[in-house]
Amino acid sequence: MVSTGFVVGLDYKNPYLSPFQEFQRWKTHPSIRPTFEGGNRLSYGARALNEGGYQSLPKLTFPGGCLIGCSAGFMNVPKIKGTHGAMKSGLLAAEAIMEALTDEKNLDIEDTGLNVDAYETKFKESWLHDELYSVRNVRPSFESPLHIWGTMVYTGIFYWLLGGREPWTFKHDGIDSEKLLPANQCTPIEYPKPDNVVSFDLLSSVALSGTNHDGDQPAHLTLKNDDIPLERNLAVFDGPEQRFCPAGVYEYVEVDDGGKQLQINAQNCVHCKTCDIKCPSQNINWVVPESGGGPAYNGM
């Protein structure tokens, strides 16, 4: 069994790019295709990865709680590896919480007011901090004027040879939702039709995710302004929602007057949160659906 992941940075500029279609096209490459030929699709899923790294870690504690795991961004971005960091952050938080609960100075503090500052200290003294710090400049270097080859040389010298010991830290160049260019400045991308051998259509792929939401639950995908999809997203960027979503949730459909409207197929949502990140108008409000609805990933 082959488990394959494909990562597309959400800082891309062309609104016609589709991460799902890029994955399907990649599988048809002559060097990749033999790996998949003769096999069967078993499952499908998608999620957004926290690529901010060390520079984007928030304050890890607040009164009554801690931020741990993927929610805080403990991922080694170059290795696309985060499970070990998520587990380690949980262990550090548990140690700090236990110490705070057994500290006599905190006996009179209400549970909702307990602030576990020791968690931050434990993180900074751990190997997890050192690991994330050593790779802090790899992802932001791709946003620099070095371009792809310069970035590869930089990574080879300062990460692989020097272990991330450079005395500077790059900043990220803005947020992903601001990176799209207007559609009239970009070239539409023509993707090949699926061959149903190694490449497949989107909806049949989503069906393999086991996604399900109760039909009578409150909508977990809503718009802050119902006019923005037509007035800005479609008019300026030619409706990127219908391409950046890997589950076919957003669809511009024709209405009786000959115009178009944005249709949200929330039942398809695989909870990747790409829409919340990439919408150029930041007009989509994604909230956790009720009653545990969503994808049913088996064996992953």
DRENTORMAR-558917 format. One record per residue (C-alpha): residue number from 1; residue in three letters; y, x, z. Coordinates in pm, 1 decimal. Layout:
// residues N
[atom NUM,"ALA",[Y,X,Z]];
...
END
This chain:
// residues 300
[atom 1,"MET",[0.0,0.0,0.0]];
[atom 2,"VAL",[344.4,133.3,-95.4]];
[atom 3,"SER",[647.0,34.4,110.0]];
[atom 4,"THR",[962.2,106.3,-86.2]];
[atom 5,"GLY",[1322.9,105.1,25.9]];
[atom 6,"PHE",[1627.3,131.6,-199.0]];
[atom 7,"VAL",[1974.6,198.2,-59.3]];
[atom 8,"VAL",[2304.6,120.9,-229.6]];
[atom 9,"GLY",[2626.7,227.7,-57.1]];
[atom 10,"LEU",[2848.1,-77.8,-12.7]];
[atom 11,"ASP",[3157.1,126.5,-94.9]];
[atom 12,"TYR",[3088.1,82.0,-467.9]];
[atom 13,"LYS",[3384.8,-16.9,-684.9]];
[atom 14,"ASN",[3245.1,-212.4,-979.2]];
[atom 15,"PRO",[3224.6,-585.0,-889.1]];
[atom 16,"TYR",[2956.6,-629.7,-1155.7]];
[atom 17,"LEU",[2709.7,-409.1,-969.9]];
[atom 18,"SER",[2410.8,-585.4,-815.8]];
[atom 19,"PRO",[2211.8,-391.2,-552.2]];
[atom 20,"PHE",[1906.0,-606.9,-620.3]];
[atom 21,"GLN",[1921.4,-548.0,-995.0]];
[atom 22,"GLU",[1977.4,-174.5,-942.5]];
[atom 23,"PHE",[1652.5,-167.9,-743.8]];
[atom 24,"GLN",[1464.3,-349.0,-1019.3]];
[atom 25,"ARG",[1601.4,-113.3,-1284.5]];
[atom 26,"TRP",[1516.2,192.6,-1073.7]];
[atom 27,"LYS",[1151.0,87.1,-1062.3]];
[atom 28,"THR",[1134.1,96.0,-1441.7]];
[atom 29,"HIS",[1228.1,465.9,-1459.3]];
[atom 30,"PRO",[947.8,664.9,-1627.9]];
[atom 31,"SER",[905.0,883.0,-1318.8]];
[atom 32,"ILE",[888.4,583.0,-1083.1]];
[atom 33,"ARG",[707.8,316.0,-1284.3]];
[atom 34,"PRO",[353.7,462.7,-1250.9]];
[atom 35,"THR",[377.6,428.1,-872.8]];
[atom 36,"PHE",[405.1,49.7,-900.2]];
[atom 37,"GLU",[199.4,-34.3,-1206.1]];
[atom 38,"GLY",[-122.9,-215.1,-1122.6]];
[atom 39,"GLY",[5.0,-321.9,-781.2]];
[atom 40,"ASN",[102.8,-659.7,-635.3]];
[atom 41,"ARG",[418.8,-761.4,-457.1]];
[atom 42,"LEU",[343.5,-845.0,-95.5]];
[atom 43,"SER",[682.1,-892.9,64.8]];
[atom 44,"TYR",[1055.0,-861.1,14.9]];
[atom 45,"GLY",[1352.0,-814.1,243.7]];
[atom 46,"ALA",[1702.1,-674.7,268.8]];
[atom 47,"ARG",[1944.5,-563.0,534.9]];
[atom 48,"ALA",[2271.4,-375.2,568.9]];
[atom 49,"LEU",[2251.2,-31.5,730.7]];
[atom 50,"ASN",[2516.4,100.4,968.8]];
[atom 51,"GLU",[2633.4,407.0,777.0]];
[atom 52,"GLY",[2942.4,477.6,984.9]];
[atom 53,"GLY",[2759.8,735.5,1193.1]];
[atom 54,"TYR",[2909.8,933.6,1479.3]];
[atom 55,"GLN",[3272.8,858.6,1383.8]];
[atom 56,"SER",[3215.0,484.2,1395.3]];
[atom 57,"LEU",[3036.9,452.3,1728.9]];
[atom 58,"PRO",[3230.8,202.7,1943.0]];
[atom 59,"LYS",[3278.6,211.6,2317.6]];
[atom 60,"LEU",[2923.8,161.3,2436.5]];
[atom 61,"THR",[2987.0,-30.7,2757.8]];
[atom 62,"PHE",[3178.6,-337.8,2864.4]];
[atom 63,"PRO",[3179.2,-542.1,3186.3]];
[atom 64,"GLY",[2830.0,-683.2,3218.0]];
[atom 65,"GLY",[2669.7,-518.8,2917.4]];
[atom 66,"CYS",[2593.2,-224.3,2688.3]];
[atom 67,"LEU",[2572.2,-174.9,2314.7]];
[atom 68,"ILE",[2239.8,-25.3,2211.9]];
[atom 69,"GLY",[2027.9,18.1,1900.9]];
[atom 70,"CYS",[2131.7,-76.2,1550.7]];
[atom 71,"SER",[2417.8,-293.5,1676.2]];
[atom 72,"ALA",[2599.0,20.4,1790.3]];
[atom 73,"GLY",[2506.4,230.7,1486.7]];
[atom 74,"PHE",[2265.8,496.1,1620.3]];
[atom 75,"MET",[2133.2,589.4,1277.2]];
[atom 76,"ASN",[2081.5,932.6,1124.6]];
[atom 77,"VAL",[2241.6,843.9,792.1]];
[atom 78,"PRO",[2113.7,1130.7,570.4]];
[atom 79,"LYS",[1756.4,1061.2,680.1]];
[atom 80,"ILE",[1805.1,681.5,680.3]];
[atom 81,"LYS",[1628.5,694.1,1014.8]];
[atom 82,"GLY",[1735.7,488.5,1311.8]];
[atom 83,"THR",[1439.4,350.2,1504.4]];
[atom 84,"HIS",[1415.2,660.0,1724.8]];
[atom 85,"GLY",[1788.6,641.1,1797.9]];
[atom 86,"ALA",[1771.2,271.9,1881.2]];
[atom 87,"MET",[1482.9,332.8,2122.6]];
[atom 88,"LYS",[1653.0,630.9,2285.8]];
[atom 89,"SER",[1976.1,438.9,2336.7]];
[atom 90,"GLY",[1778.4,162.1,2505.8]];
[atom 91,"LEU",[1611.8,411.9,2738.2]];
[atom 92,"LEU",[1946.8,568.8,2827.8]];
[atom 93,"ALA",[2100.7,228.7,2892.8]];
[atom 94,"ALA",[1806.4,124.7,3111.4]];
[atom 95,"GLU",[1839.1,441.4,3320.5]];
[atom 96,"ALA",[2213.1,388.0,3364.3]];
[atom 97,"ILE",[2169.3,21.1,3456.0]];
[atom 98,"MET",[1902.4,101.5,3713.3]];
[atom 99,"GLU",[2125.7,364.3,3871.5]];
[atom 100,"ALA",[2417.6,119.2,3882.3]];
[atom 101,"LEU",[2208.4,-159.4,4035.3]];
[atom 102,"THR",[2074.5,66.5,4308.0]];
[atom 103,"ASP",[2415.7,215.4,4388.9]];
[atom 104,"GLU",[2536.7,67.5,4718.3]];
[atom 105,"LYS",[2896.2,69.5,4591.0]];
[atom 106,"ASN",[2802.2,-199.4,4340.6]];
[atom 107,"LEU",[2626.2,-437.7,4577.8]];
[atom 108,"ASP",[2930.0,-664.4,4610.8]];
[atom 109,"ILE",[3010.7,-675.7,4237.9]];
[atom 110,"GLU",[2909.8,-985.0,4046.4]];
[atom 111,"ASP",[2654.8,-924.8,3772.1]];
[atom 112,"THR",[2904.2,-1019.5,3501.2]];
[atom 113,"GLY",[3146.7,-755.7,3623.0]];
[atom 114,"LEU",[2916.2,-452.5,3647.6]];
[atom 115,"ASN",[3031.8,-175.2,3412.6]];
[atom 116,"VAL",[2768.6,89.3,3342.1]];
[atom 117,"ASP",[2992.3,382.7,3249.6]];
[atom 118,"ALA",[2707.9,628.2,3312.3]];
[atom 119,"TYR",[2548.6,511.0,2987.1]];
[atom 120,"GLU",[2826.4,677.8,2785.0]];
[atom 121,"THR",[2780.2,998.9,2982.2]];
[atom 122,"LYS",[2404.3,998.4,2939.5]];
[atom 123,"PHE",[2442.7,948.7,2564.8]];
[atom 124,"LYS",[2682.2,1243.4,2531.9]];
[atom 125,"GLU",[2437.1,1464.6,2721.7]];
[atom 126,"SER",[2133.7,1358.5,2516.1]];
[atom 127,"TRP",[1969.0,1493.7,2202.9]];
[atom 128,"LEU",[2069.6,1171.9,2027.3]];
[atom 129,"HIS",[2436.1,1266.4,2052.3]];
[atom 130,"ASP",[2366.1,1615.5,1920.8]];
[atom 131,"GLU",[2165.2,1479.2,1628.6]];
[atom 132,"LEU",[2429.9,1228.0,1522.7]];
[atom 133,"TYR",[2708.4,1482.2,1566.3]];
[atom 134,"SER",[2530.7,1736.3,1344.2]];
[atom 135,"VAL",[2516.1,1493.0,1048.8]];
[atom 136,"ARG",[2857.2,1333.2,1103.8]];
[atom 137,"ASN",[3015.5,1473.3,787.5]];
[atom 138,"VAL",[2735.5,1408.1,537.3]];
[atom 139,"ARG",[2816.1,1045.0,450.9]];
[atom 140,"PRO",[3198.3,1078.1,456.4]];
[atom 141,"SER",[3176.2,1381.1,227.7]];
[atom 142,"PHE",[3060.5,1145.5,-48.6]];
[atom 143,"GLU",[3397.8,972.6,-23.1]];
[atom 144,"SER",[3588.1,1301.8,-61.8]];
[atom 145,"PRO",[3720.8,1462.8,-384.9]];
[atom 146,"LEU",[3411.3,1687.1,-381.9]];
[atom 147,"HIS",[3218.9,1432.8,-590.6]];
[atom 148,"ILE",[2839.2,1431.8,-602.7]];
[atom 149,"TRP",[2769.6,1798.6,-682.1]];
[atom 150,"GLY",[3032.7,1929.2,-442.7]];
[atom 151,"THR",[2893.2,1703.0,-172.1]];
[atom 152,"MET",[2542.4,1835.8,-229.0]];
[atom 153,"VAL",[2667.8,2194.7,-196.5]];
[atom 154,"TYR",[2866.0,2105.9,115.3]];
[atom 155,"THR",[2565.6,1934.5,275.9]];
[atom 156,"GLY",[2338.2,2226.3,192.4]];
[atom 157,"ILE",[2571.1,2480.8,351.1]];
[atom 158,"PHE",[2707.6,2301.5,655.1]];
[atom 159,"TYR",[2414.6,2076.4,748.4]];
[atom 160,"TRP",[2093.5,2243.3,634.3]];
[atom 161,"LEU",[2206.3,2603.2,694.1]];
[atom 162,"LEU",[2463.0,2573.0,974.3]];
[atom 163,"GLY",[2330.0,2262.5,1149.1]];
[atom 164,"GLY",[2655.0,2064.0,1137.6]];
[atom 165,"ARG",[2852.1,2317.5,1340.9]];
[atom 166,"GLU",[3167.3,2299.5,1129.6]];
[atom 167,"PRO",[3476.9,2261.2,1353.5]];
[atom 168,"TRP",[3609.5,1955.1,1169.4]];
[atom 169,"THR",[3509.8,1591.8,1137.3]];
[atom 170,"PHE",[3577.8,1389.5,823.7]];
[atom 171,"LYS",[3713.9,1037.3,850.6]];
[atom 172,"HIS",[3587.4,743.6,648.6]];
[atom 173,"ASP",[3803.7,634.2,358.6]];
[atom 174,"GLY",[3867.4,270.8,447.6]];
[atom 175,"ILE",[3629.1,-23.2,472.7]];
[atom 176,"ASP",[3377.4,-140.6,213.6]];
[atom 177,"SER",[3544.0,-477.6,150.7]];
[atom 178,"GLU",[3854.2,-301.4,18.2]];
[atom 179,"LYS",[3673.9,-79.7,-233.8]];
[atom 180,"LEU",[3614.2,-325.9,-520.2]];
[atom 181,"LEU",[3835.7,-290.6,-826.2]];
[atom 182,"PRO",[3956.4,-596.6,-1020.4]];
[atom 183,"ALA",[3703.0,-708.8,-1278.5]];
[atom 184,"ASN",[3941.9,-640.9,-1568.2]];
[atom 185,"GLN",[3933.6,-271.3,-1476.5]];
[atom 186,"CYS",[3554.1,-249.8,-1483.5]];
[atom 187,"THR",[3276.2,-271.5,-1738.4]];
[atom 188,"PRO",[3018.3,-549.2,-1691.9]];
[atom 189,"ILE",[2667.7,-417.9,-1626.2]];
[atom 190,"GLU",[2385.2,-550.3,-1840.2]];
[atom 191,"TYR",[2059.5,-536.7,-1646.3]];
[atom 192,"PRO",[1721.0,-560.9,-1820.4]];
[atom 193,"LYS",[1521.9,-878.2,-1779.0]];
[atom 194,"PRO",[1234.3,-853.5,-1527.8]];
[atom 195,"ASP",[900.4,-765.4,-1683.6]];
[atom 196,"ASN",[699.8,-919.4,-1396.0]];
[atom 197,"VAL",[497.6,-599.8,-1377.0]];
[atom 198,"VAL",[721.0,-366.8,-1178.6]];
[atom 199,"SER",[1049.5,-559.2,-1189.5]];
[atom 200,"PHE",[1096.4,-919.3,-1081.1]];
[atom 201,"ASP",[1353.5,-1195.4,-1055.4]];
[atom 202,"LEU",[1551.7,-1250.1,-739.6]];
[atom 203,"LEU",[1436.4,-1595.2,-628.5]];
[atom 204,"SER",[1063.3,-1522.2,-652.6]];
[atom 205,"SER",[1130.1,-1210.4,-447.3]];
[atom 206,"VAL",[1318.6,-1404.0,-180.8]];
[atom 207,"ALA",[1024.2,-1643.6,-155.8]];
[atom 208,"LEU",[811.9,-1350.8,-33.9]];
[atom 209,"SER",[1046.3,-1292.8,260.7]];
[atom 210,"GLY",[923.3,-1609.3,430.6]];
[atom 211,"THR",[1281.6,-1719.2,489.2]];
[atom 212,"ASN",[1323.4,-2061.0,645.0]];
[atom 213,"HIS",[1605.5,-2245.8,819.1]];
[atom 214,"ASP",[1583.5,-2594.9,966.5]];
[atom 215,"GLY",[1751.9,-2835.7,729.6]];
[atom 216,"ASP",[1949.8,-3014.1,1001.3]];
[atom 217,"GLN",[2087.6,-2705.2,1177.6]];
[atom 218,"PRO",[2463.0,-2626.2,1169.6]];
[atom 219,"ALA",[2563.5,-2403.9,879.7]];
[atom 220,"HIS",[2553.2,-2036.1,975.5]];
[atom 221,"LEU",[2748.7,-1934.8,663.2]];
[atom 222,"THR",[3095.7,-2083.9,633.8]];
[atom 223,"LEU",[3423.0,-2001.5,459.0]];
[atom 224,"LYS",[3745.6,-1936.4,643.4]];
[atom 225,"ASN",[3941.8,-2074.7,347.4]];
[atom 226,"ASP",[3774.8,-2294.0,86.7]];
[atom 227,"ASP",[4033.2,-2205.6,-179.6]];
[atom 228,"ILE",[3987.3,-1827.9,-174.9]];
[atom 229,"PRO",[3657.0,-1811.5,-369.2]];
[atom 230,"LEU",[3819.7,-1957.1,-681.8]];
[atom 231,"GLU",[4175.1,-1831.5,-636.3]];
[atom 232,"ARG",[4087.8,-1468.7,-556.5]];
[atom 233,"ASN",[3719.8,-1375.1,-557.4]];
[atom 234,"LEU",[3644.0,-1541.2,-891.8]];
[atom 235,"ALA",[3985.1,-1499.8,-1052.7]];
[atom 236,"VAL",[4030.4,-1132.2,-963.0]];
[atom 237,"PHE",[3678.2,-995.0,-907.3]];
[atom 238,"ASP",[3470.6,-1238.1,-1118.6]];
[atom 239,"GLY",[3274.7,-1369.4,-820.0]];
[atom 240,"PRO",[3106.0,-1059.4,-669.4]];
[atom 241,"GLU",[2930.8,-1274.8,-406.8]];
[atom 242,"GLN",[2678.2,-1389.2,-665.8]];
[atom 243,"ARG",[2583.3,-1025.6,-729.8]];
[atom 244,"PHE",[2608.9,-839.0,-399.5]];
[atom 245,"CYS",[2396.5,-1093.7,-212.3]];
[atom 246,"PRO",[2027.6,-990.6,-237.6]];
[atom 247,"ALA",[1904.1,-1343.2,-175.1]];
[atom 248,"GLY",[2093.4,-1566.4,-419.5]];
[atom 249,"VAL",[2286.5,-1738.6,-142.0]];
[atom 250,"TYR",[2618.4,-1751.7,-328.5]];
[atom 251,"GLU",[2640.7,-1919.8,-665.6]];
[atom 252,"TYR",[2933.4,-2034.3,-877.0]];
[atom 253,"VAL",[2837.5,-2365.3,-1035.9]];
[atom 254,"GLU",[3018.4,-2592.6,-1279.3]];
[atom 255,"VAL",[3161.9,-2920.1,-1152.2]];
[atom 256,"ASP",[3237.9,-3246.5,-1331.1]];
[atom 257,"ASP",[3595.5,-3153.2,-1423.2]];
[atom 258,"GLY",[3476.2,-2844.2,-1610.7]];
[atom 259,"GLY",[3579.5,-2603.9,-1339.7]];
[atom 260,"LYS",[3367.2,-2410.3,-1094.3]];
[atom 261,"GLN",[3301.2,-2409.0,-723.4]];
[atom 262,"LEU",[3119.5,-2175.2,-488.2]];
[atom 263,"GLN",[2785.9,-2313.4,-372.8]];
[atom 264,"ILE",[2628.3,-2160.8,-61.2]];
[atom 265,"ASN",[2248.4,-2176.0,-56.5]];
[atom 266,"ALA",[2217.9,-2087.0,311.1]];
[atom 267,"GLN",[1845.4,-2163.8,311.6]];
[atom 268,"ASN",[1789.2,-1841.2,111.4]];
[atom 269,"CYS",[1969.5,-1613.2,358.4]];
[atom 270,"VAL",[1766.6,-1310.0,471.1]];
[atom 271,"HIS",[2028.2,-1212.8,731.1]];
[atom 272,"CYS",[2125.8,-881.4,574.2]];
[atom 273,"LYS",[2497.8,-947.3,647.9]];
[atom 274,"THR",[2608.6,-787.0,321.1]];
[atom 275,"CYS",[2840.5,-1081.5,255.1]];
[atom 276,"ASP",[3016.1,-1032.3,587.6]];
[atom 277,"ILE",[3077.4,-667.4,494.7]];
[atom 278,"LYS",[3147.3,-667.1,119.4]];
[atom 279,"CYS",[3344.8,-987.8,54.5]];
[atom 280,"PRO",[3676.5,-853.2,-83.0]];
[atom 281,"SER",[3869.0,-1132.1,88.9]];
[atom 282,"GLN",[3675.4,-1116.7,416.6]];
[atom 283,"ASN",[3649.0,-1491.6,383.4]];
[atom 284,"ILE",[3282.0,-1539.2,475.8]];
[atom 285,"ASN",[3197.1,-1609.0,839.0]];
[atom 286,"TRP",[2835.3,-1517.4,921.8]];
[atom 287,"VAL",[2703.2,-1633.6,1257.3]];
[atom 288,"VAL",[2355.5,-1627.6,1408.3]];
[atom 289,"PRO",[2166.0,-1941.8,1298.8]];
[atom 290,"GLU",[2020.2,-2168.1,1562.5]];
[atom 291,"SER",[1651.5,-2190.4,1655.7]];
[atom 292,"GLY",[1547.7,-1851.1,1522.4]];
[atom 293,"GLY",[1569.0,-1936.3,1153.9]];
[atom 294,"GLY",[1559.6,-1664.4,890.9]];
[atom 295,"PRO",[1314.1,-1427.2,724.2]];
[atom 296,"ALA",[960.0,-1382.7,856.0]];
[atom 297,"TYR",[882.0,-1018.0,794.4]];
[atom 298,"ASN",[512.8,-952.4,847.9]];
[atom 299,"GLY",[370.1,-605.8,901.6]];
[atom 300,"MET",[708.2,-435.3,888.5]];
END
